Amino acid sequence: MDTGLKKPILHLSHARACSTAFERIFIQNEKHVAPIHEPFGDAYWMGPETQLGRYADVRHKSGVQDKTYRAVLDDIEKTNRQANAEGKRVFIKDMAFFIFPAPGEKVRIPQSLGARLPEPGNPTLLPKSELKKFHFTFSIRHPRFSVPSYYRLAMPKSKDKSKVANFNTDDAGYVELRRLVEYLRSEGIIGPKAAKGKLDLEETLDEKNGLDDGKVEICILDASDLTRKPEEVVQAYCKSTGIPYDPAMLDWGSAADQERATRLIDRWGFHNYFHHGVLKTKGFRAGGKSSPEKAERDPKDDYRAWVEEFGPENAEVIQHAVNLHMDDYLALKQYAMEF
């Protein structure tokens, strides 16, 4: 990508981190943002360089079954040039594990990117030269909220639609997100400064924060903060990335808004059940239906709720998964914006 262009923002998360709800906020900002929804998922799930076979039976319906990692990067570059010409910023929402090999597999640069061994220390499928072309930001969510959300997708009434045949802790994506953040930080692609959140909003509005002196802040938002204080979180994120903030970004109730979001998000040739809920929402306000983390709860209350919803045996599986992901969550949480 031309170094004279503003870098596309690549906002990455683990599974069930409210990141698509966050994406909808920027889909609304048509004047300043050119959104792209999960482009690396095309290559990871559907293309000839697919890493996992979850959608093997419907790949031929997707319309992107020929999409390679090189093609995804080329598409992003083309969109970024056009967006810059229009005075817009590209905002890409994606999953961190989409640029990693499948769990348990060795890293190897894909065929379309040269089919070579990975670079020392680089845990991803993308060469460092490609990673440096993006302005990275991240979403995280406490495992006691994300894990049961993912578990529901593997329940009998949902699994045929979600294609999550069985619950697997490797699918969560916490490990990949942590490894990516640590690698980007070690290479100076992000950091060393971290976005501060509330304190950033108290500074003068003309400061560039995340963009000054050529450095990109470590910008991590926690979904619990987003659901409690959406206006503050979005303002702080916009300040860190340089995207103009508009309160109207938090509302999308019109039919035109819904049609545009559906076109961008549910774009495969079949319905992606993962985004079923967020496509029915009408906005993002504190305490609304999109706010599962309305208040801090005693973990014992969570466990009792899991027993009631899933049964004792499944509640144990969920608790084990929550415990398993806590180290990675807390390692990322230390950099998260505070509100």
C-alpha positions in Angstrom: 0.0 0.0 0.0 1.1 3.5 -0.8 2.8 4.9 2.4 1.2 8.3 1.6 -2.2 6.8 2.3 -3.8 6.4 5.7 -3.6 2.8 6.8 -6.7 0.8 7.0 -7.8 0.0 10.5 -7.9 -3.7 11.2 -10.0 -4.3 14.3 -9.5 -7.8 15.6 -11.1 -9.9 18.4 -11.7 -13.3 19.7 -15.0 -15.1 19.3 -18.2 -13.5 20.8 -16.6 -10.2 21.9 -19.4 -8.0 20.7 -17.1 -7.0 17.8 -19.8 -7.1 15.1 -22.0 -4.9 17.3 -19.0 -2.5 17.5 -18.6 -2.8 13.7 -22.2 -1.6 13.2 -21.3 1.7 14.9 -18.8 2.4 12.1 -21.0 1.0 9.4 -23.3 3.9 10.4 -20.5 6.5 9.9 -20.9 6.6 6.1 -19.4 10.0 5.8 -16.1 9.1 7.2 -15.7 5.3 7.1 -15.5 2.6 4.5 -16.3 -0.6 6.3 -15.2 -4.1 5.4 -16.6 -7.2 7.2 -14.3 -10.1 8.0 -12.5 -10.4 4.7 -9.9 -12.8 6.1 -12.7 -15.1 6.9 -13.2 -15.6 3.2 -9.7 -17.1 2.9 -9.8 -18.9 6.2 -13.1 -20.7 5.8 -13.9 -20.7 2.1 -11.0 -20.3 -0.2 -8.4 -22.7 -1.6 -6.1 -21.9 1.3 -8.8 -22.7 3.9 -7.5 -23.5 7.4 -10.7 -25.2 8.8 -13.5 -27.1 7.2 -16.5 -25.9 9.2 -18.3 -24.7 6.1 -17.1 -27.4 3.7 -20.6 -28.4 2.7 -21.7 -24.9 1.7 -18.4 -23.4 0.4 -19.6 -23.6 -3.1 -22.6 -21.3 -2.2 -20.4 -18.6 -0.6 -19.3 -16.8 -3.7 -15.8 -16.5 -2.3 -14.6 -20.1 -2.7 -11.7 -18.9 -4.9 -10.6 -16.2 -2.5 -6.9 -16.5 -1.4 -5.1 -14.5 1.3 -3.3 -12.6 -1.5 -6.7 -11.7 -3.1 -8.0 -10.5 0.3 -5.0 -8.2 0.7 -5.3 -6.9 -2.8 -9.0 -6.2 -2.3 -8.2 -4.3 0.9 -5.6 -2.2 -0.8 -7.9 -1.3 -3.7 -10.7 -0.3 -1.2 -8.2 1.7 0.8 -7.0 3.7 -2.2 -10.6 4.5 -3.1 -11.5 5.4 0.5 -8.6 7.7 0.8 -9.5 9.4 -2.4 -13.0 10.0 -0.9 -11.6 11.3 2.4 -12.7 8.1 4.2 -11.0 5.7 6.5 -11.2 1.9 6.0 -12.4 0.1 9.0 -12.0 -3.7 8.9 -13.6 -5.9 11.5 -12.2 -9.4 11.6 -11.2 -12.3 13.9 -7.5 -12.6 14.9 -7.5 -16.4 14.4 -8.4 -15.9 10.7 -4.7 -14.9 10.1 -3.4 -17.9 12.0 -3.3 -21.6 11.1 -5.9 -23.9 12.5 -5.3 -24.9 16.1 -2.5 -27.5 16.3 -1.2 -26.8 12.8 2.2 -25.4 12.0 2.5 -21.9 10.6 3.3 -21.7 6.9 3.0 -18.7 4.6 0.1 -19.5 2.2 0.7 -20.4 -1.4 -0.6 -17.1 -2.7 1.9 -15.2 -0.5 4.9 -17.2 -1.4 4.4 -20.6 0.3 7.5 -20.2 2.5 8.4 -21.0 6.0 7.2 -18.4 8.6 9.4 -15.5 9.7 11.1 -16.0 13.1 8.8 -15.0 15.9 5.8 -14.3 13.6 2.9 -16.5 14.6 0.6 -15.5 11.8 0.0 -16.5 8.2 0.9 -13.0 7.0 4.4 -11.7 6.5 5.5 -8.9 8.7 5.6 -6.7 5.6 1.9 -7.1 5.2 1.1 -6.7 8.9 2.9 -3.3 8.9 0.3 -2.0 6.4 -2.5 -2.0 9.0 -3.5 0.2 11.9 -4.4 -2.5 14.5 -7.0 -2.2 17.2 -8.7 -4.9 19.3 -11.8 -6.0 21.2 -11.8 -8.4 24.2 -14.5 -9.7 26.5 -14.4 -11.5 29.8 -14.6 -15.3 29.2 -17.6 -15.7 31.6 -19.6 -13.7 29.0 -18.0 -14.9 25.8 -17.8 -18.6 26.5 -21.5 -19.2 27.2 -22.4 -17.1 24.2 -20.3 -19.4 22.0 -21.5 -22.5 23.8 -25.1 -21.6 22.8 -24.0 -21.9 19.1 -23.1 -25.6 19.7 -26.5 -26.5 21.3 -28.8 -28.8 19.4 -31.3 -26.0 18.5 -28.5 -23.8 17.0 -25.7 -26.1 15.8 -27.1 -26.9 12.3 -27.5 -23.2 11.6 -24.2 -22.1 13.2 -22.1 -25.0 11.8 -20.5 -25.3 15.3 -20.9 -29.1 15.5 -19.2 -29.3 18.9 -17.9 -26.9 21.5 -14.1 -26.7 21.4 -12.1 -24.4 23.6 -9.6 -24.0 20.8 -12.2 -22.1 18.8 -12.4 -19.2 21.2 -9.4 -17.3 19.8 -8.0 -15.8 23.0 -4.6 -17.5 22.5 -4.2 -16.2 18.9 -5.3 -12.6 19.9 -2.8 -12.5 22.7 0.0 -13.9 20.6 -0.7 -11.4 17.9 -0.8 -8.4 20.3 2.5 -9.5 21.9 4.2 -10.0 18.5 3.0 -6.6 17.1 4.2 -4.9 20.3 7.6 -6.6 20.1 8.0 -5.5 16.5 7.0 -1.9 17.2 4.0 -2.2 14.9 1.8 -1.1 17.9 2.8 0.7 21.1 4.6 1.2 23.4 1.9 3.7 24.4 -1.6 2.4 25.2 -4.8 4.3 24.6 -6.0 5.4 28.0 -9.8 5.7 27.4 -11.4 8.2 29.8 -8.2 10.1 30.4 -7.7 10.5 26.7 -11.1 12.2 26.5 -10.0 14.7 29.1 -7.1 15.9 27.0 -7.4 18.5 24.3 -9.4 17.4 21.3 -6.8 18.5 18.7 -4.2 16.0 20.0 -3.7 13.1 17.6 -2.9 10.5 20.3 -2.9 7.2 18.5 -1.4 8.7 15.3 1.2 11.2 16.5 5.0 10.6 15.9 4.1 7.7 13.6 3.3 5.3 16.4 0.0 3.4 16.7 -1.3 3.1 20.3 -2.1 -0.3 21.8 -5.9 0.3 21.5 -7.9 -2.5 23.2 -11.5 -2.1 24.3 -13.4 -4.4 26.6 -16.9 -5.3 25.6 -18.1 -4.9 29.2 -17.0 -1.2 29.0 -18.6 -0.9 25.6 -22.0 -2.1 26.8 -21.9 0.0 30.0 -20.6 3.3 28.5 -20.9 3.0 24.7 -20.6 6.8 24.0 -17.4 7.2 26.1 -15.8 4.1 24.6 -16.6 5.0 21.0 -15.4 8.6 21.5 -12.1 7.4 23.0 -11.7 4.8 20.2 -12.3 7.5 17.6 -9.8 9.8 19.3 -7.2 7.1 19.3 -7.7 6.2 15.6 -8.5 9.6 14.2 -12.0 8.8 13.0 -14.4 11.7 13.5 -17.0 10.9 16.2 -20.7 11.4 15.6 -23.3 10.5 18.2 -25.6 9.3 15.4 -23.2 6.3 14.9 -24.9 4.6 17.8 -28.3 4.4 16.2 -29.3 2.4 13.2 -33.1 1.9 13.3 -34.2 2.7 9.8 -34.9 0.1 7.1 -32.1 1.6 5.0 -29.6 1.2 7.8 -30.6 -2.5 8.3 -30.4 -3.3 4.6 -26.9 -1.7 4.3 -25.6 -3.6 7.4 -27.1 -6.9 6.2 -25.5 -6.4 2.8 -22.1 -5.8 4.3 -22.2 -8.4 7.1 -24.3 -11.3 5.8 -22.7 -11.3 2.4 -22.0 -15.0 1.7 -24.4 -16.9 -0.5 -26.0 -18.3 2.7 -27.0 -16.9 6.0 -24.2 -16.7 8.7 -26.0 -17.5 11.9 -23.1 -16.0 14.0 -24.5 -12.5 13.1 -28.2 -13.3 13.4 -28.7 -11.3 16.6 -26.7 -8.2 15.9 -28.5 -7.7 12.5 -31.8 -7.4 14.4 -30.6 -4.6 16.8 -31.5 -1.0 16.3 -28.7 0.8 18.1 -26.1 0.6 20.8 -27.1 2.3 24.1 -26.1 1.6 27.7 -28.5 -0.9 29.3 -30.1 -1.9 26.0 -30.7 -5.4 24.7 -27.2 -5.4 23.2 -25.8 -5.0 26.8 -25.4 -8.4 28.4 -22.9 -7.1 30.9 -25.2 -4.6 32.6 -23.5 -4.9 36.0 -20.8 -6.8 37.8 -22.1 -10.1 39.0 -20.9 -12.7 41.5 -19.3 -15.6 39.5 -21.5 -17.9 41.5 -24.5 -16.2 40.1 -23.2 -16.8 36.6 -22.6 -20.5 37.4 -26.1 -20.9 38.7 -27.4 -19.3 35.5 -25.4 -21.7 33.4 -26.7 -24.7 35.3 -30.3 -23.4 34.8 -29.8 -22.8 31.1 -27.4 -25.6 30.0 -27.6 -28.2 32.8 -25.0 -29.2 35.5 -22.7 -31.1 33.1 -22.6 -28.4 30.5 -22.1 -25.7 33.2 -18.9 -27.6 34.3 -17.6 -27.5 30.7 -18.3 -23.8 30.4 -16.6 -23.1 33.8 -13.5 -25.1 32.7 -13.3 -23.1 29.4 -13.7 -19.8 31.3 -10.8 -20.7 33.6 -8.7 -21.8 30.7 -9.0 -18.5 28.9 -8.5 -16.2 31.9 -4.7 -15.9 31.6 -4.9 -14.7 28.0 -7.8 -12.4 28.8 -6.0 -10.8 31.7 -2.8 -10.4 29.7 -4.8 -8.4 27.1 -6.8 -6.6 29.7 -3.7 -4.9 31.1 -3.6 -2.7 28.0 -7.3 -2.1 27.7 -8.7 1.5 27.8 -10.2 2.4 31.2 -13.5 4.0 31.9 
